[in-house]
Amino acid sequence: MLTLKGRKVLVGICGSIAAYKAAYLVRLLKLNGAEVRVIMTPSALSFITPLTLSTLSENPVYSQFVEDTESGVWNNHVALGAWADVFLIAPASENTIGKMANGICDNLLLATYFSAKCPVIVCPAMDLDMYQHPTTKDNLSRLQSFSNQVIEAAYGSLASGFIGQGRLAEPEDILRHVLTFFNQKAFLLHKKIVITNGPTVEPIDPVRFVSNHSSGKMGAALAHQAFLAGAEVKIVSGPVESSVFSTYTEVADVYPVTTAFDMLHQVDALQSWADIIVFAAAVADYSPKSVAAEKIKKSDSNIILELVKNPDIAAHCGAKKKPNQHFIGFALETVFSESVILNKLHSKNLDMIVANIFNRENPVFGSDQNEVRLYTTQQAPVSFSKQSKDEIAKHIWETYGKWYL
């Protein structure tokens, strides 16, 4: 069964008597698992209250650039457009459709539309003669030429007392369109994916440990994008900050682990379930040979810490990979060597490896951005310049889909 779990839907409401249907639409989106935020044009405030929509969406409702002129608090239209997976404008009035088609930007909804990077779905609502007017038809065609989707107005009784085409599509029909829209993009539908993520922590004593600076942000982005593409995701996660960990719970089953051996045992248990395993964790290469039962006391003499090699989880799993499974690895080198990357690809029986381009400009660990090069046994390498890890994750999955699906 398709749901909208993990999807972010921005609903735009314009000044129309059909605005009352938006309340039910927001409720349906929420009941189907979507996170919903609402933007209203100033004229929409005359038809339905922000309080109603805020209650149903469980989020503040936005209608103007500045909420409080004294404090200078403003609503960031760019951030709203970047947040959404889809911008659903329902109802879309004649006035707003005309402005969208002709570059007129005089309110928060329109500013968000013109800066949005996400797909836009427009749901017109107006009287039948307005809907049939050549200008309206031209404007809707122009919006479609901008890659906006249009859900045609429905036929029926109108507020004017006439009967004809112009009614806002019923909320259930709009919901089905949104579900179908996401399903069309679900190229990983029914795929079962395991992602290792974050660092591992190898204890020295009860308070000290050996680890690394991995934040887990890349693995979190991979999980989110895989979920949006329809996959069932399980994450085996080393210790990460709560802000990163909380993003997992929306899109995946989470298996927290601490050490490299913990991670190995958990991935081992999940391997037979998985269609795809992504080895994104920064597993500590070494761990202390012995762990002190009590805190090691500081002394004037030096302490010699003996380390032993940790298991290579990707190589361990690669040795028993099934023919129908695909494995994706990650590599990070301070001195980039293509031969080293290719050796890892083959020696660990990987199908694809993501090489992090590590330098002063691209520190990778802890950053919100990354720059990568993708290698496979079958295709020429593909590079992606520095951009957000969410965008990088999207590129990784899309490239995987082109190569292997």
C-alpha positions as CSV (number, residue, x, y, z in Angstrom):
1,M,0.0,0.0,0.0
2,L,1.4,3.4,-1.0
3,T,1.6,6.1,1.7
4,L,3.1,9.5,2.0
5,K,5.2,8.6,5.0
6,G,8.4,10.7,5.0
7,R,7.1,13.0,2.2
8,K,7.1,16.8,2.7
9,V,4.1,18.5,1.1
10,L,3.8,22.2,0.9
11,V,0.2,23.2,0.3
12,G,-0.5,26.7,-1.2
13,I,-4.0,28.1,-0.8
14,C,-5.3,31.0,-2.8
15,G,-8.4,33.2,-2.5
16,S,-11.3,31.0,-3.6
17,I,-14.5,29.7,-2.1
18,A,-13.0,26.3,-2.7
19,A,-10.5,27.0,0.0
20,Y,-12.8,25.2,2.4
21,K,-11.8,21.9,0.7
22,A,-8.1,22.6,1.6
23,A,-8.8,21.7,5.2
24,Y,-9.9,18.2,4.2
25,L,-7.0,17.9,1.8
26,V,-4.5,18.8,4.5
27,R,-6.2,16.2,6.8
28,L,-6.0,13.5,4.1
29,L,-2.3,14.2,3.4
30,K,-1.6,14.0,7.2
31,L,-3.6,10.8,7.5
32,N,-1.5,9.3,4.7
33,G,1.7,10.1,6.5
34,A,2.9,13.3,4.9
35,E,4.5,16.2,6.8
36,V,2.4,19.2,5.7
37,R,3.1,23.0,5.8
38,V,0.7,25.6,4.5
39,I,1.1,28.9,2.7
40,M,-1.9,31.2,2.1
41,T,-2.2,34.2,-0.1
42,P,-3.6,37.4,1.7
43,S,-7.0,36.9,0.0
44,A,-7.2,33.3,1.1
45,L,-7.5,34.6,4.7
46,S,-11.0,35.8,3.9
47,F,-12.2,32.2,3.1
48,I,-10.5,30.0,5.7
49,T,-8.7,30.7,9.0
50,P,-5.0,29.9,9.5
51,L,-6.0,28.4,12.9
52,T,-8.0,25.7,11.2
53,L,-5.1,24.8,8.9
54,S,-2.5,25.1,11.6
55,T,-4.4,22.7,13.8
56,L,-4.8,20.1,10.9
57,S,-1.3,20.4,9.6
58,E,0.3,20.6,13.1
59,N,2.6,23.4,11.8
60,P,2.4,27.2,11.7
61,V,0.7,28.6,8.7
62,Y,2.5,31.2,6.6
63,S,0.8,34.1,4.8
64,Q,3.2,37.1,4.8
65,F,6.9,37.8,4.6
66,V,7.2,39.4,8.0
67,E,5.3,37.9,11.0
68,D,6.4,40.5,13.5
69,T,7.6,43.9,12.2
70,E,9.0,44.8,15.7
71,S,11.3,41.8,16.0
72,G,12.0,41.5,12.3
73,V,11.1,37.8,12.2
74,W,10.5,36.8,8.6
75,N,9.4,33.7,6.7
76,N,12.1,32.5,4.4
77,H,10.4,31.6,1.1
78,V,13.6,30.0,-0.3
79,A,13.8,27.7,2.7
80,L,10.1,26.7,2.3
81,G,10.6,25.9,-1.3
82,A,13.8,23.9,-0.5
83,W,12.0,22.0,2.3
84,A,9.2,20.5,0.2
85,D,9.2,17.4,-1.9
86,V,6.2,18.8,-3.8
87,F,4.4,22.1,-3.8
88,L,0.7,21.5,-4.1
89,I,-1.3,24.7,-4.9
90,A,-5.0,23.9,-4.2
91,P,-7.1,25.9,-4.8
92,A,-5.1,27.9,-7.4
93,S,-7.2,31.0,-8.3
94,E,-7.3,32.7,-11.7
95,N,-5.3,35.6,-10.2
96,T,-2.5,33.4,-8.9
97,I,-2.3,31.3,-12.0
98,G,-1.9,34.4,-14.2
99,K,0.9,35.7,-11.9
100,M,2.7,32.4,-11.9
101,A,2.6,32.2,-15.7
102,N,3.8,35.8,-16.2
103,G,6.5,36.2,-13.5
104,I,4.5,38.5,-11.1
105,C,5.7,38.0,-7.5
106,D,3.8,40.1,-5.0
107,N,3.2,37.7,-2.0
108,L,4.8,34.9,0.0
109,L,3.2,32.1,-2.0
110,L,4.4,33.4,-5.3
111,A,7.9,34.1,-4.0
112,T,8.0,30.5,-2.8
113,Y,6.8,29.2,-6.1
114,F,9.4,31.1,-8.1
115,S,12.2,29.9,-5.8
116,A,11.0,26.3,-5.4
117,K,13.2,23.5,-6.7
118,C,10.6,20.8,-6.0
119,P,7.9,19.7,-8.5
120,V,4.7,21.9,-8.5
121,I,1.2,20.6,-8.9
122,V,-1.5,23.2,-9.7
123,C,-5.2,22.6,-8.9
124,P,-7.3,25.4,-10.6
125,A,-10.7,26.5,-9.1
126,M,-12.9,29.2,-10.6
127,D,-16.2,29.8,-12.4
128,L,-16.8,28.0,-15.7
129,D,-16.4,31.0,-18.0
130,M,-13.2,32.1,-16.3
131,Y,-11.9,28.5,-16.7
132,Q,-12.7,28.4,-20.4
133,H,-11.3,31.9,-21.1
134,P,-8.4,31.7,-23.7
135,T,-6.1,33.5,-21.3
136,T,-6.7,31.0,-18.6
137,K,-6.0,28.1,-21.0
138,D,-2.8,29.8,-22.3
139,N,-1.6,30.4,-18.7
140,L,-2.2,26.8,-17.7
141,S,-0.4,25.6,-20.8
142,R,2.4,27.9,-20.0
143,L,2.7,26.5,-16.5
144,Q,2.8,23.0,-17.9
145,S,5.6,24.1,-20.3
146,F,7.5,25.0,-17.1
147,S,7.1,21.3,-16.0
148,N,4.4,22.2,-13.5
149,Q,1.6,19.6,-13.3
150,V,-2.0,20.7,-13.6
151,I,-4.9,18.7,-12.1
152,E,-7.9,19.8,-14.2
153,A,-10.9,21.4,-12.6
154,A,-13.9,19.1,-12.1
155,Y,-17.3,19.4,-13.6
156,G,-20.3,20.2,-11.3
157,S,-22.2,22.8,-9.3
158,L,-20.3,26.1,-8.8
159,A,-20.6,28.9,-6.3
160,S,-22.1,31.1,-8.9
161,G,-25.1,28.8,-9.2
162,F,-24.0,27.6,-12.7
163,I,-23.1,24.0,-13.5
164,G,-19.9,23.4,-15.5
165,Q,-16.1,22.8,-15.3
166,G,-14.4,24.9,-12.7
167,R,-14.7,23.1,-9.4
168,L,-11.6,22.3,-7.5
169,A,-10.8,18.6,-7.9
170,E,-12.1,16.6,-4.9
171,P,-9.5,16.2,-2.2
172,E,-9.5,12.4,-2.6
173,D,-8.7,12.8,-6.3
174,I,-5.9,15.2,-5.5
175,L,-4.5,12.8,-2.9
176,R,-4.5,10.0,-5.5
177,H,-2.6,12.2,-7.9
178,V,0.0,12.9,-5.3
179,L,0.3,9.2,-4.4
180,T,0.7,8.4,-8.1
181,F,3.2,11.2,-8.6
182,F,5.5,9.7,-5.9
183,N,4.9,6.2,-7.1
184,Q,6.1,7.1,-10.6
185,K,9.4,8.2,-9.1
186,A,9.7,5.1,-6.9
187,F,12.3,3.3,-9.0
188,L,13.5,1.4,-5.8
189,L,10.0,0.2,-5.0
190,H,10.0,-3.2,-3.2
191,K,13.8,-3.1,-2.9
192,K,15.2,-4.0,0.5
193,I,18.2,-1.9,1.5
194,V,20.6,-2.1,4.4
195,I,22.8,1.0,5.1
196,T,25.7,1.0,7.5
197,N,26.3,4.5,8.9
198,G,28.2,6.7,11.3
199,P,31.4,5.9,13.1
200,T,32.2,2.9,15.3
201,V,33.4,3.5,18.8
202,E,36.1,1.2,20.2
203,P,36.5,1.5,24.0
204,I,39.8,1.8,25.7
205,D,38.3,2.0,29.2
206,P,34.8,2.9,30.5
207,V,35.3,6.6,29.5
208,R,37.8,6.7,26.6
209,F,37.6,5.3,23.1
210,V,39.1,5.2,19.6
211,S,36.8,6.6,16.9
212,N,36.6,9.1,14.0
213,H,34.8,12.2,13.0
214,S,32.0,10.7,10.9
215,S,28.7,12.5,11.5
216,G,26.4,10.0,9.7
217,K,24.9,12.8,7.5
218,M,25.7,11.0,4.3
219,G,24.1,7.7,5.3
220,A,21.1,9.6,6.6
221,A,20.7,11.3,3.2
222,L,21.1,7.9,1.4
223,A,18.4,6.5,3.6
224,H,16.0,9.4,3.0
225,Q,16.5,9.3,-0.7
226,A,16.1,5.5,-0.9
227,F,12.9,5.7,1.0
228,L,11.6,8.5,-1.3
229,A,12.4,6.1,-4.2
230,G,10.2,3.5,-2.7
231,A,12.6,1.2,-0.9
232,E,12.3,-0.5,2.5
233,V,15.3,0.6,4.5
234,K,17.1,-0.7,7.5
235,I,20.0,1.3,9.0
236,V,22.8,-0.2,11.1
237,S,24.1,3.0,12.9
238,G,27.1,3.7,15.0
239,P,26.7,6.5,17.5
240,V,25.6,9.8,15.9
241,E,24.1,13.0,17.1
242,S,20.5,13.0,18.0
243,S,19.6,15.4,15.2
244,V,21.0,12.9,12.7
245,F,19.6,9.9,14.4
246,S,16.1,11.3,14.5
247,T,16.0,11.5,10.7
248,Y,16.3,7.8,10.5
249,T,13.2,6.9,12.4
250,E,11.0,8.6,9.8
251,V,12.2,6.4,7.0
252,A,13.9,3.3,8.3
253,D,14.2,0.6,10.9
254,V,17.2,1.5,13.0
255,Y,19.7,-0.9,14.6
256,P,22.0,1.0,16.9
257,V,25.5,-0.5,17.4
258,T,28.7,0.7,19.0
259,T,31.8,-1.3,17.9
260,A,33.0,-2.7,14.6
261,F,32.2,-6.2,15.8
262,D,28.7,-5.1,16.8
263,M,28.1,-3.7,13.4
264,L,29.5,-6.8,11.7
265,H,27.2,-9.1,13.6
266,Q,24.1,-6.9,12.9
267,V,24.9,-6.6,9.2
268,D,25.6,-10.3,9.0
269,A,22.2,-11.0,10.4
270,L,20.5,-8.7,7.8
271,Q,22.5,-9.7,4.7
272,S,20.1,-12.5,3.6
273,W,17.2,-10.1,3.8
274,A,18.8,-7.4,1.7
275,D,18.7,-6.7,-2.0
276,I,21.2,-3.9,-1.6
277,I,23.7,-3.2,1.1
278,V,25.4,0.2,1.3
279,F,28.6,0.3,3.4
280,A,28.6,4.0,4.3
281,A,29.8,3.7,7.9
282,A,33.3,4.9,8.8
283,V,34.3,1.7,10.6
284,A,37.4,2.1,12.8
285,D,40.2,0.1,11.3
286,Y,41.7,-0.8,14.6
287,S,40.5,-1.3,18.2
288,P,42.3,-1.7,21.5
289,K,43.5,-5.3,22.1
290,S,42.2,-5.2,25.7
291,V,39.7,-2.9,27.4
292,A,40.4,-1.7,31.0
293,A,37.6,-2.5,33.4
294,E,38.2,0.8,35.2
295,K,39.3,4.2,34.1
296,I,43.0,4.3,33.4
297,K,44.7,6.7,35.8
298,K,46.9,9.4,34.5
299,S,50.6,9.0,35.4
300,D,53.9,10.6,34.5
301,S,54.9,7.7,32.4
302,N,53.8,7.1,28.8
303,I,51.1,4.6,28.1
304,I,51.5,2.1,25.2
305,L,48.1,1.3,23.6
306,E,48.2,-1.9,21.6
307,L,45.7,-2.0,18.7
308,V,44.4,-4.9,16.7
309,K,42.9,-4.9,13.3
310,N,39.1,-4.8,13.1
311,P,37.1,-6.9,10.6
312,D,36.4,-5.5,7.1
313,I,32.7,-5.7,7.1
314,A,32.3,-5.0,3.4
315,A,34.8,-7.7,2.5
316,H,33.2,-10.1,4.9
317,C,29.8,-9.7,3.3
318,G,31.2,-9.5,-0.2
319,A,32.7,-13.0,0.2
320,K,29.2,-14.5,0.6
321,K,27.2,-12.1,-1.7
322,K,24.4,-13.7,-3.6
323,P,24.0,-13.3,-7.3
324,N,20.9,-11.2,-7.0
325,Q,22.5,-8.8,-4.4
326,H,24.2,-5.5,-5.1
327,F,26.8,-3.9,-2.8
328,I,27.8,-0.2,-2.7
329,G,30.9,0.8,-0.8
330,F,32.5,4.1,0.2
331,A,36.1,5.1,0.2
332,L,37.9,8.1,1.5
333,E,41.5,8.9,0.8
334,T,43.5,11.9,1.8
335,V,45.7,11.3,-1.2
336,F,43.4,10.3,-4.1
337,S,44.5,7.2,-6.0
338,E,42.2,5.7,-8.6
339,S,44.1,2.4,-8.5
340,V,43.4,2.1,-4.8
341,I,39.7,2.8,-5.3
342,L,39.5,0.2,-8.1
343,N,41.3,-2.4,-5.9
344,K,38.8,-1.9,-3.2
345,L,35.9,-2.3,-5.7
346,H,37.2,-5.7,-6.8
347,S,38.7,-7.1,-3.6
348,K,35.5,-6.5,-1.6
349,N,33.3,-7.8,-4.4
350,L,31.4,-4.4,-4.7
351,D,29.2,-3.5,-7.6
352,M,29.8,0.3,-7.1
353,I,32.1,2.4,-4.9
354,V,31.6,6.0,-3.9
355,A,35.0,7.8,-3.7
356,N,34.9,10.8,-1.4
357,I,37.1,13.6,-2.7
358,F,38.7,14.6,0.5
359,N,40.6,17.9,0.7
360,R,40.6,21.2,2.6
361,E,37.7,22.5,0.5
362,N,35.8,19.3,1.0
363,P,36.4,18.0,4.5
364,V,33.5,15.4,4.2
365,F,33.2,14.5,7.9
366,G,30.6,16.7,9.6
367,S,30.0,18.8,6.5
368,D,26.5,19.2,4.9
369,Q,28.1,19.0,1.5
370,N,30.2,16.5,-0.4
371,E,32.0,15.9,-3.7
372,V,32.2,12.3,-5.1
373,R,33.2,10.1,-7.9
374,L,31.3,6.9,-8.6
375,Y,33.1,3.7,-9.9
376,T,31.6,0.4,-11.1
377,T,32.9,-2.7,-12.8
378,Q,30.9,-1.9,-15.9
379,Q,30.8,1.8,-16.6
380,A,33.2,4.7,-16.8
381,P,33.5,6.8,-13.6
382,V,30.9,9.6,-13.0
383,S,31.8,12.7,-11.0
384,F,29.5,15.0,-9.0
385,S,30.8,18.4,-7.9
386,K,30.4,19.7,-4.4
387,Q,26.7,20.0,-3.4
388,S,24.4,19.0,-0.5
389,K,24.7,15.5,0.7
390,D,21.0,15.0,0.0
391,E,21.6,15.9,-3.7
392,I,24.7,13.6,-3.7
393,A,22.6,10.8,-2.3
394,K,19.9,11.4,-5.0
395,H,22.7,11.2,-7.7
396,I,24.1,8.0,-6.2
397,W,20.7,6.2,-6.3
398,E,19.8,7.6,-9.7
399,T,23.1,6.4,-11.1
400,Y,22.7,3.0,-9.5
401,G,19.3,2.8,-11.1
402,K,20.7,3.6,-14.5
403,W,23.5,1.0,-14.2
404,Y,21.7,-1.9,-12.5
405,L,17.9,-1.6,-12.8
